[in-house]
Amino acid sequence: MPFKRGYALIFLLLLMASCSNGEKKRAFAELDDILARKTLIESEFDARLDSMRLSLQGMSGNSQRWEGAYSLFEAYLPYSLDSAVIYAEMLERLASNSSQQVASKCAKVKVLCAQRQYAEAESLLNGIDTVSLDDRELYNYYDAYQQFCASILNEHSLSDERREGYSNMRRTLFERTLGLSCLSEAQTLYTKARLMALDNRTSEAIESLKKACEICGDDVDIPIHSLYAIANAYNALGDRDRYETYLARSAMADISGHHKQYRSLYDLAIALWEDKEFGNAERYIQVALSDAIACNYGTRIVNTSESQHIINSGRNAAERQRFALMLTLIMLALATTFIVLYFLIKGERQKTRLRLLSEQLQESNEELNVQNEEIREQGIIREQYLFRYMTLSAGFVDNVDNYRHDLMQALKDGGQAALTRKLRNPGYSYMQYDSFYQLFDEVFLGIFPDFVDKVNELLPPESRFELRRDGSMPTELRVLAVIRLGMDKSGRIASFLNCSVHTVYAYRTKMRYASLCGADNFENEVKNIGITGNPA
């Protein structure tokens, strides 16, 4: 039983790995499809942004214009930092109440973080009085502060002490965010999941993030951030396939959601480079670098540029190794080719000799098969006729005994005169011949059931034969039947059939000259009836 459970566990793990691999292939195929349509997606989004800018120009009143500018800021922040800066400055100018002022400062903090101006961002955050803020304003503040901490933590030069401090700050911000009443169910699940991940409750975090994606509604940022968080959670669990699968899904969400400052495609390229899949790694990192430059997101440009150099170096090294391996394989292939050619030439000579021997053997086998078939057919005929001969002989003995008894009875009853009359009566002989012919016809047609049809095919319609009502053959057909059995002398045929030689000769001559195959070939065709492979 323990062994069976072990095999079942191994089978289950293999099945899960197979399913995971299939899921990964589908995700990569969908990602490549999105990348192929990326230009079209961006063109449609640019048209939408143009429409939003036109709407803003037609708005009156600072408050209404502020709302329009904020929508454009949120759209541009992950898409084009230069445009986001313009609308962040516009928000500061148009802010007409405390809520708008806080939101404007938080927007500027996000811009400063993207520009890697962390000191100014931190100073601006610390200058916001959080005591008088309502839940919605606090949510904006915590969100800006979390982005500040996340940007700081992405810097490679950060000391371990400061890294731990900012990590603890993020935990505090997540905990405070959970206490706000303005959170949607999806936002609550997402925030709880981030805390679970910090507490190493990775599996619970994955389930919470997946549920947040299912119920996110119109909040497109939830799946964008959740999918990337799920990928990192699977990476923490050591599940490489699902890590790359969810990075691909996160990249799809980023591109579809018009985010160019993403990290998902960058991380996926690094993972594929580690897997030595240099082709896809180089392709993805180029897209990530192009988007980082288009978005003008400082941190992403630096990281992506460094990674592209590493990936290109790895690809070049792999190409050099592949070239060396290919050269070695070519040399081995050439050596193998010469050896194979030598043995092929030698083998071809052997094959020629064997082919000649095989052809000779095949001819001998065909001759033997023909002879064996003829022997088999002759054996069948002999066996059939032997059995019938034994039957006829046994019957003849009985008939002779009965005839002798009849003669003795005639002598006893009628004397010498009655015996003489009995002996002069030819009926007995005729009866024996009739029995013989009946038996001959029965046996012969049993061995060659299509004999009559085959003979008729050799004759014109007016000369063809039919069996008598009792199924017996006419004399002409019996002559041909005896010829088929190998008896071709007219005298022997006449003796066998109890008729004159002249009669036999006349029948043979008549049928030969009436045949469709010619007088010289007719009887040979008759002799071949029933032989295997003969078309007659």
C-alpha positions as CSV (number, residue, x, y, z in Angstrom):
1,M,0.0,0.0,0.0
2,P,2.8,2.6,0.8
3,F,4.3,1.9,-2.7
4,K,0.9,2.4,-4.4
5,R,0.4,5.7,-2.6
6,G,3.9,6.7,-3.7
7,Y,3.1,5.9,-7.3
8,A,-0.2,7.8,-7.1
9,L,1.6,10.8,-5.7
10,I,4.2,10.7,-8.5
11,F,1.4,10.4,-11.1
12,L,-0.4,13.4,-9.5
13,L,2.7,15.5,-9.5
14,L,3.4,14.7,-13.2
15,L,-0.2,15.5,-14.1
16,M,0.0,18.8,-12.3
17,A,3.3,19.6,-14.1
18,S,1.7,18.8,-17.4
19,C,-1.3,21.0,-16.8
20,S,0.9,23.8,-15.6
21,N,3.1,23.5,-18.7
22,G,0.0,23.6,-20.9
23,E,-1.3,26.7,-19.1
24,K,2.0,28.4,-19.5
25,K,2.1,27.7,-23.3
26,R,-1.4,29.2,-23.6
27,A,-0.4,32.3,-21.6
28,F,2.7,32.9,-23.8
29,A,0.6,32.4,-27.0
30,E,-1.9,35.0,-25.8
31,L,0.9,37.4,-24.8
32,D,2.4,37.1,-28.3
33,D,-1.0,37.8,-29.8
34,I,-1.4,41.0,-27.6
35,L,2.1,42.1,-28.6
36,A,1.2,41.7,-32.2
37,R,-1.8,44.0,-31.7
38,K,0.0,46.4,-29.4
39,T,0.3,49.2,-32.0
40,L,-3.4,49.0,-32.7
41,I,-4.3,49.0,-28.9
42,E,-2.1,52.1,-28.4
43,S,-3.6,53.9,-31.4
44,E,-7.1,53.4,-30.0
45,F,-6.0,54.7,-26.6
46,D,-4.3,57.7,-28.1
47,A,-7.6,58.5,-29.9
48,R,-9.4,58.3,-26.6
49,L,-6.9,60.6,-24.9
50,D,-7.4,63.1,-27.7
51,S,-11.1,63.0,-27.1
52,M,-10.6,63.5,-23.3
53,R,-8.3,66.6,-24.0
54,L,-10.9,68.1,-26.3
55,S,-13.6,67.6,-23.6
56,L,-11.3,69.3,-21.0
57,Q,-11.0,72.3,-23.3
58,G,-14.7,72.7,-23.4
59,M,-15.2,72.6,-19.6
60,S,-15.9,75.7,-17.6
61,G,-15.2,76.2,-13.9
62,N,-12.1,75.2,-12.0
63,S,-13.8,72.3,-10.2
64,Q,-15.1,70.7,-13.4
65,R,-11.8,71.3,-15.2
66,W,-9.9,69.8,-12.2
67,E,-12.0,66.6,-12.5
68,G,-11.2,66.4,-16.2
69,A,-7.5,67.0,-15.6
70,Y,-7.4,64.3,-12.9
71,S,-8.9,61.8,-15.3
72,L,-6.2,62.7,-17.9
73,F,-3.5,62.5,-15.2
74,E,-4.5,59.0,-14.1
75,A,-4.6,57.9,-17.8
76,Y,-1.2,59.4,-18.6
77,L,0.7,58.5,-15.4
78,P,1.4,54.8,-16.4
79,Y,1.5,55.7,-20.1
80,S,3.5,58.9,-20.6
81,L,5.2,60.6,-17.7
82,D,5.8,63.9,-19.5
83,S,2.1,64.3,-20.1
84,A,1.4,63.2,-16.6
85,V,3.7,66.0,-15.3
86,I,1.7,68.6,-17.3
87,Y,-1.6,67.5,-15.8
88,A,-0.1,67.2,-12.3
89,E,0.9,70.9,-12.5
90,M,-2.6,71.7,-13.9
91,L,-4.2,70.0,-10.9
92,E,-2.2,72.1,-8.4
93,R,-3.4,75.3,-10.2
94,L,-7.1,74.2,-10.5
95,A,-7.5,72.8,-7.0
96,S,-10.3,74.7,-5.3
97,N,-10.8,72.8,-2.0
98,S,-8.8,70.8,0.5
99,S,-9.8,67.4,-1.0
100,Q,-8.6,68.5,-4.4
101,Q,-5.4,69.9,-2.9
102,V,-4.5,66.7,-1.2
103,A,-5.2,64.7,-4.3
104,S,-3.1,67.1,-6.3
105,K,-0.2,66.7,-3.9
106,C,-0.5,62.9,-4.0
107,A,-0.5,63.1,-7.8
108,K,2.7,65.1,-7.7
109,V,4.3,62.6,-5.3
110,K,3.7,59.8,-7.8
111,V,5.3,61.9,-10.6
112,L,8.3,62.7,-8.4
113,C,8.7,59.0,-7.6
114,A,8.7,58.1,-11.3
115,Q,11.4,60.8,-11.9
116,R,13.4,59.3,-9.0
117,Q,13.2,62.6,-7.0
118,Y,12.6,60.8,-3.7
119,A,13.7,63.6,-1.4
120,E,11.1,66.0,-2.8
121,A,8.5,63.3,-2.8
122,E,9.1,62.4,0.8
123,S,9.1,66.1,1.8
124,L,5.8,66.7,0.1
125,L,4.3,63.6,1.8
126,N,5.5,64.7,5.2
127,G,4.0,68.2,4.6
128,I,0.4,66.8,4.3
129,D,-1.7,67.1,7.5
130,T,-3.4,63.8,7.7
131,V,-5.4,64.6,10.9
132,S,-8.2,66.4,9.0
133,L,-8.4,64.0,6.0
134,D,-11.5,61.9,5.4
135,D,-11.3,58.2,4.4
136,R,-11.2,58.9,0.6
137,E,-8.4,61.5,1.1
138,L,-6.5,59.1,3.4
139,Y,-6.8,56.4,0.7
140,N,-5.2,58.7,-1.8
141,Y,-2.5,59.6,0.7
142,Y,-1.7,56.0,1.6
143,D,-1.6,55.0,-2.0
144,A,0.9,57.7,-2.9
145,Y,3.0,56.8,0.2
146,Q,3.0,53.1,-0.8
147,Q,4.1,54.0,-4.3
148,F,6.9,56.1,-2.8
149,C,8.1,53.1,-0.6
150,A,7.8,50.7,-3.5
151,S,9.9,53.0,-5.8
152,I,12.6,53.4,-3.0
153,L,12.7,49.6,-2.5
154,N,13.4,49.1,-6.2
155,E,16.7,51.0,-6.0
156,H,19.7,48.6,-5.9
157,S,21.8,51.0,-3.9
158,L,19.5,51.1,-0.9
159,S,21.1,50.0,2.4
160,D,19.7,47.0,4.3
161,E,18.7,49.2,7.2
162,R,16.7,51.6,5.1
163,R,15.2,48.8,3.1
164,E,13.9,47.2,6.3
165,G,12.5,50.6,7.4
166,Y,10.6,51.2,4.2
167,S,9.3,47.6,4.2
168,N,7.9,48.1,7.7
169,M,6.4,51.4,6.5
170,R,4.6,49.6,3.7
171,R,3.2,47.0,6.1
172,T,1.9,49.9,8.3
173,L,0.3,51.6,5.3
174,F,-1.5,48.4,4.3
175,E,-2.8,47.9,7.8
176,R,-4.0,51.5,8.0
177,T,-5.6,51.2,4.5
178,L,-7.6,48.2,5.7
179,G,-9.2,50.5,8.4
180,L,-10.8,52.8,5.8
181,S,-14.5,52.6,5.1
182,C,-14.3,53.6,1.5
183,L,-12.6,50.4,0.3
184,S,-14.4,48.2,-2.2
185,E,-14.5,44.4,-1.6
186,A,-11.8,43.9,-4.3
187,Q,-9.6,46.6,-2.7
188,T,-10.0,45.0,0.7
189,L,-9.1,41.5,-0.6
190,Y,-6.1,43.0,-2.5
191,T,-4.8,44.8,0.6
192,K,-5.2,41.8,2.9
193,A,-3.4,39.7,0.3
194,R,-0.4,42.0,0.4
195,L,-0.3,41.7,4.2
196,M,-0.5,37.9,3.9
197,A,2.4,37.9,1.5
198,L,4.5,40.0,3.9
199,D,3.6,37.5,6.7
200,N,4.7,34.6,4.4
201,R,1.1,33.3,4.1
202,T,1.8,32.9,0.4
203,S,-0.9,30.4,-0.5
204,E,-3.6,32.4,1.3
205,A,-2.4,35.5,-0.5
206,I,-2.7,33.9,-3.9
207,E,-6.3,32.8,-3.3
208,S,-7.3,36.3,-2.0
209,L,-5.6,38.0,-5.0
210,K,-7.4,35.6,-7.5
211,K,-10.7,36.4,-5.8
212,A,-10.0,40.1,-6.0
213,C,-9.5,39.7,-9.8
214,E,-12.8,37.9,-10.1
215,I,-14.8,40.7,-8.4
216,C,-12.8,43.8,-9.4
217,G,-15.7,45.3,-11.5
218,D,-14.7,48.5,-13.2
219,D,-11.4,48.9,-11.2
220,V,-8.9,47.9,-13.9
221,D,-5.9,48.5,-11.5
222,I,-6.9,45.6,-9.3
223,P,-6.2,42.8,-11.8
224,I,-3.1,44.7,-13.1
225,H,-1.5,44.8,-9.6
226,S,-3.0,41.5,-8.5
227,L,-1.7,39.4,-11.4
228,Y,1.9,40.7,-10.8
229,A,1.5,40.0,-7.0
230,I,0.3,36.5,-7.8
231,A,3.4,35.9,-10.0
232,N,5.7,37.0,-7.2
233,A,3.8,34.8,-4.7
234,Y,4.3,31.7,-7.0
235,N,8.0,32.7,-7.3
236,A,8.2,32.7,-3.5
237,L,6.7,29.2,-3.5
238,G,9.3,28.0,-6.1
239,D,6.7,27.3,-8.7
240,R,8.7,28.5,-11.8
241,D,6.0,27.6,-14.4
242,R,3.2,29.5,-12.7
243,Y,5.5,32.4,-11.9
244,E,6.2,32.8,-15.6
245,T,2.6,32.1,-16.5
246,Y,1.3,34.9,-14.3
247,L,4.1,37.3,-15.4
248,A,2.8,36.7,-18.9
249,R,-0.8,37.4,-17.8
250,S,0.3,40.5,-15.9
251,A,2.1,41.8,-19.0
252,M,-1.1,41.2,-21.0
253,A,-3.1,43.2,-18.4
254,D,-0.5,46.0,-18.5
255,I,-0.6,46.3,-22.2
256,S,-4.4,46.1,-22.4
257,G,-4.7,48.5,-19.5
258,H,-2.3,51.0,-21.2
259,H,0.5,50.8,-18.6
260,K,4.0,51.3,-20.0
261,Q,5.8,51.6,-16.7
262,Y,5.2,47.9,-15.9
263,R,7.7,45.5,-14.4
264,S,6.0,42.3,-15.5
265,L,7.4,42.0,-19.0
266,Y,10.8,43.0,-17.7
267,D,10.8,40.3,-15.0
268,L,9.5,37.8,-17.5
269,A,12.5,38.5,-19.8
270,I,14.9,38.1,-16.9
271,A,13.2,34.7,-16.0
272,L,13.5,33.5,-19.6
273,W,17.1,34.6,-19.8
274,E,17.8,32.5,-16.7
275,D,16.0,29.6,-18.5
276,K,18.4,30.2,-21.4
277,E,15.4,31.1,-23.7
278,F,17.4,34.0,-25.2
279,G,15.2,34.6,-28.2
280,N,12.0,35.4,-26.2
281,A,14.0,37.1,-23.5
282,E,15.6,39.5,-26.0
283,R,12.3,40.2,-27.7
284,Y,10.4,40.9,-24.5
285,I,13.2,43.1,-23.0
286,Q,13.2,45.2,-26.2
287,V,9.5,45.8,-25.9
288,A,9.9,46.7,-22.1
289,L,12.8,49.1,-22.9
290,S,10.8,50.7,-25.8
291,D,7.8,51.3,-23.5
292,A,10.0,52.6,-20.6
293,I,11.5,55.1,-23.0
294,A,8.1,56.1,-24.4
295,C,6.8,56.5,-20.9
296,N,10.0,58.2,-19.7
297,Y,9.9,56.3,-16.4
298,G,13.4,56.7,-15.1
299,T,13.7,53.6,-12.9
300,R,12.4,51.3,-15.6
301,I,14.7,52.8,-18.3
302,V,17.8,52.2,-16.1
303,N,16.9,48.7,-15.0
304,T,15.7,47.6,-18.5
305,S,18.8,49.0,-20.2
306,E,21.1,47.1,-17.9
307,S,19.1,43.9,-18.3
308,Q,19.1,44.2,-22.1
309,H,22.9,44.3,-22.0
310,I,23.0,41.2,-19.8
311,I,20.6,39.4,-22.0
312,N,22.4,40.3,-25.2
313,S,25.7,39.2,-23.6
314,G,24.1,35.9,-22.6
315,R,22.7,35.5,-26.1
316,N,26.1,36.1,-27.7
317,A,27.8,33.7,-25.4
318,A,25.1,31.1,-26.2
319,E,25.6,31.8,-29.9
320,R,29.3,31.2,-29.6
321,Q,28.8,28.0,-27.7
322,R,26.2,26.9,-30.2
323,F,28.6,27.7,-33.1
324,A,31.4,25.7,-31.4
325,L,29.0,22.8,-30.8
326,M,27.7,23.0,-34.4
327,L,31.3,23.0,-35.8
328,T,32.1,19.9,-33.7
329,L,28.9,18.2,-34.9
330,I,29.7,19.1,-38.5
331,M,33.2,17.4,-38.2
332,L,31.6,14.4,-36.6
333,A,29.0,14.3,-39.3
334,L,31.6,14.4,-42.0
335,A,33.6,11.6,-40.4
336,T,30.4,9.6,-40.0
337,T,29.4,10.3,-43.6
338,F,32.7,8.9,-44.9
339,I,32.3,5.8,-42.8
340,V,28.7,5.4,-43.8
341,L,29.6,5.8,-47.5
342,Y,32.3,3.1,-47.2
343,F,29.9,0.7,-45.7
344,L,27.1,1.7,-48.1
345,I,29.3,0.9,-51.1
346,K,30.3,-2.3,-49.6
347,G,26.7,-3.1,-48.6
348,E,25.5,-2.2,-52.1
349,R,27.8,-4.8,-53.6
350,Q,26.5,-7.4,-51.1
351,K,23.0,-6.3,-51.9
352,T,23.6,-6.8,-55.6
353,R,24.8,-10.3,-55.0
354,L,22.0,-11.1,-52.7
355,R,19.5,-9.6,-55.1
356,L,20.7,-12.0,-57.9
357,L,20.5,-14.9,-55.5
358,S,17.1,-13.8,-54.3
359,E,15.8,-13.6,-57.9
360,Q,17.1,-17.1,-58.6
361,L,15.6,-18.4,-55.4
362,Q,12.3,-16.7,-56.2
363,E,12.2,-18.3,-59.7
364,S,12.9,-21.7,-58.2
365,N,10.2,-21.1,-55.5
366,E,7.7,-20.1,-58.2
367,E,8.5,-23.3,-60.2
368,L,8.2,-25.4,-57.1
369,N,4.8,-23.7,-56.2
370,V,3.5,-24.5,-59.6
371,Q,4.7,-28.1,-59.4
372,N,3.3,-28.4,-55.8
373,E,-0.1,-27.0,-56.9
374,E,-0.2,-29.5,-59.8
375,I,0.8,-32.3,-57.4
376,R,-1.8,-31.1,-54.9
377,E,-4.6,-31.0,-57.6
378,Q,-3.6,-34.4,-58.9
379,G,-3.5,-35.7,-55.4
380,I,-7.1,-34.4,-54.8
381,I,-8.2,-36.1,-58.0
382,R,-6.5,-39.3,-57.1
383,E,-8.0,-39.3,-53.6
384,Q,-11.5,-38.6,-54.9
385,Y,-11.3,-41.2,-57.6
386,L,-9.7,-43.8,-55.3
387,F,-12.6,-43.4,-52.9
388,R,-15.1,-43.6,-55.7
389,Y,-13.3,-46.6,-57.2
390,M,-13.4,-48.4,-53.9
391,T,-17.1,-47.6,-53.6
392,L,-17.7,-48.8,-57.2
393,S,-15.6,-51.9,-56.7
394,A,-17.5,-52.8,-53.5
395,G,-20.8,-52.3,-55.3
396,F,-19.6,-54.4,-58.3
397,V,-18.7,-57.3,-56.0
398,D,-22.2,-57.1,-54.5
399,N,-23.7,-56.9,-58.0
400,V,-21.7,-59.9,-59.3
401,D,-22.7,-61.9,-56.2
402,N,-26.4,-61.0,-56.8
403,Y,-26.1,-61.8,-60.5
404,R,-24.5,-65.2,-59.7
405,H,-27.4,-65.9,-57.3
406,D,-29.9,-64.9,-60.0
407,L,-28.2,-67.3,-62.5
408,M,-28.3,-70.2,-60.1
409,Q,-31.9,-69.5,-59.2
410,A,-32.8,-69.4,-63.0
411,L,-31.0,-72.8,-63.5
412,K,-32.8,-74.3,-60.6
413,D,-36.2,-73.0,-61.5
414,G,-36.1,-73.2,-65.4
415,G,-33.2,-75.4,-66.2
416,Q,-30.7,-74.9,-69.0
417,A,-33.1,-73.0,-71.2
418,A,-33.8,-70.3,-68.5
419,L,-30.1,-69.9,-67.8
420,T,-29.3,-69.4,-71.5
421,R,-32.0,-66.7,-71.7
422,K,-30.7,-65.0,-68.7
423,L,-27.1,-64.9,-70.0
424,R,-28.2,-63.6,-73.4
425,N,-30.0,-60.5,-71.8
426,P,-27.6,-57.4,-72.0
427,G,-29.5,-55.3,-69.5
428,Y,-27.1,-56.1,-66.7
429,S,-24.1,-54.7,-68.6
430,Y,-25.9,-51.6,-69.5
431,M,-26.9,-51.0,-65.9
432,Q,-23.3,-51.3,-64.8
433,Y,-22.2,-48.8,-67.5
434,D,-24.9,-46.4,-66.5
435,S,-23.9,-46.6,-62.9
436,F,-20.3,-46.0,-63.9
437,Y,-21.1,-43.0,-66.0
438,Q,-23.3,-41.5,-63.3
439,L,-20.5,-42.0,-60.7
440,F,-17.9,-40.5,-63.1
441,D,-20.0,-37.5,-63.8
442,E,-20.7,-36.9,-60.1
443,V,-17.1,-37.2,-59.1
444,F,-15.7,-35.1,-62.0
445,L,-18.1,-32.3,-61.6
446,G,-17.5,-32.3,-57.8
447,I,-13.8,-31.7,-58.4
448,F,-14.3,-29.3,-61.3
449,P,-17.7,-27.6,-60.6
450,D,-17.2,-24.9,-63.2
451,F,-15.9,-27.3,-65.9
452,V,-19.0,-26.9,-68.1
453,D,-18.9,-23.1,-67.9
454,K,-15.2,-23.0,-68.7
455,V,-15.6,-25.3,-71.7
456,N,-18.5,-23.2,-73.0
457,E,-16.3,-20.0,-72.8
458,L,-14.1,-21.7,-75.4
459,L,-17.0,-22.5,-77.8
460,P,-19.4,-20.3,-79.8
461,P,-23.0,-20.2,-78.5
462,E,-24.3,-22.7,-81.0
463,S,-21.8,-25.3,-79.9
464,R,-22.1,-25.0,-76.2
465,F,-23.2,-27.8,-73.8
466,E,-25.8,-28.2,-71.1
467,L,-26.1,-31.0,-68.5
468,R,-28.9,-33.4,-68.8
469,R,-31.9,-33.2,-66.6
470,D,-30.5,-35.9,-64.2
471,G,-27.2,-33.8,-64.0
472,S,-25.2,-36.1,-66.2
473,M,-22.9,-35.0,-69.0
474,P,-23.4,-35.7,-72.7
475,T,-20.8,-38.0,-74.4
476,E,-19.0,-35.1,-76.1
477,L,-18.5,-33.4,-72.7
478,R,-17.3,-36.7,-71.1
479,V,-14.7,-37.0,-73.9
480,L,-13.4,-33.5,-72.8
481,A,-13.6,-34.5,-69.1
482,V,-11.4,-37.6,-69.8
483,I,-8.9,-35.4,-71.7
484,R,-8.8,-33.0,-68.7
485,L,-7.8,-36.0,-66.5
486,G,-4.8,-36.5,-68.8
487,M,-6.0,-39.3,-71.1
488,D,-5.5,-38.0,-74.6
489,K,-5.3,-41.1,-76.8
490,S,-8.6,-41.7,-78.7
491,G,-8.4,-45.4,-78.3
492,R,-8.0,-45.3,-74.6
493,I,-10.8,-42.7,-74.3
494,A,-13.1,-45.0,-76.4
495,S,-12.3,-48.0,-74.3
496,F,-12.9,-46.0,-71.1
497,L,-16.3,-44.6,-72.3
498,N,-17.3,-47.9,-74.1
499,C,-17.7,-46.3,-77.5
500,S,-16.0,-46.6,-80.9
501,V,-12.7,-44.9,-81.6
502,H,-14.3,-43.3,-84.7
503,T,-17.0,-41.7,-82.5
504,V,-14.3,-40.2,-80.1
505,Y,-12.3,-39.0,-83.0
506,A,-15.3,-37.3,-84.7
507,Y,-16.3,-35.6,-81.4
508,R,-12.8,-34.3,-80.8
509,T,-12.4,-33.0,-84.4
510,K,-15.8,-31.3,-84.3
511,M,-15.1,-29.4,-81.1
512,R,-11.5,-28.4,-82.0
513,Y,-12.6,-26.8,-85.2
514,A,-15.6,-25.1,-83.5
515,S,-13.5,-23.6,-80.7
516,L,-12.9,-19.8,-80.3
517,C,-9.2,-20.3,-79.4
518,G,-8.2,-22.3,-82.4
519,A,-8.0,-26.0,-83.2
520,D,-4.4,-26.4,-82.0
521,N,-5.0,-24.7,-78.6
522,F,-8.5,-26.0,-77.7
523,E,-7.5,-29.2,-75.9
524,N,-4.6,-27.5,-74.2
525,E,-7.0,-25.0,-72.8
526,V,-9.3,-27.8,-71.6
527,K,-6.4,-29.5,-69.9
528,N,-5.6,-26.2,-68.0
529,I,-9.2,-25.8,-66.6
530,G,-9.1,-25.6,-62.8
531,I,-5.3,-25.1,-62.6
532,T,-4.5,-22.2,-60.1
533,G,-3.5,-19.0,-61.9
534,N,-5.1,-20.1,-65.2
535,P,-7.6,-17.6,-66.5
536,A,-9.7,-20.1,-68.4
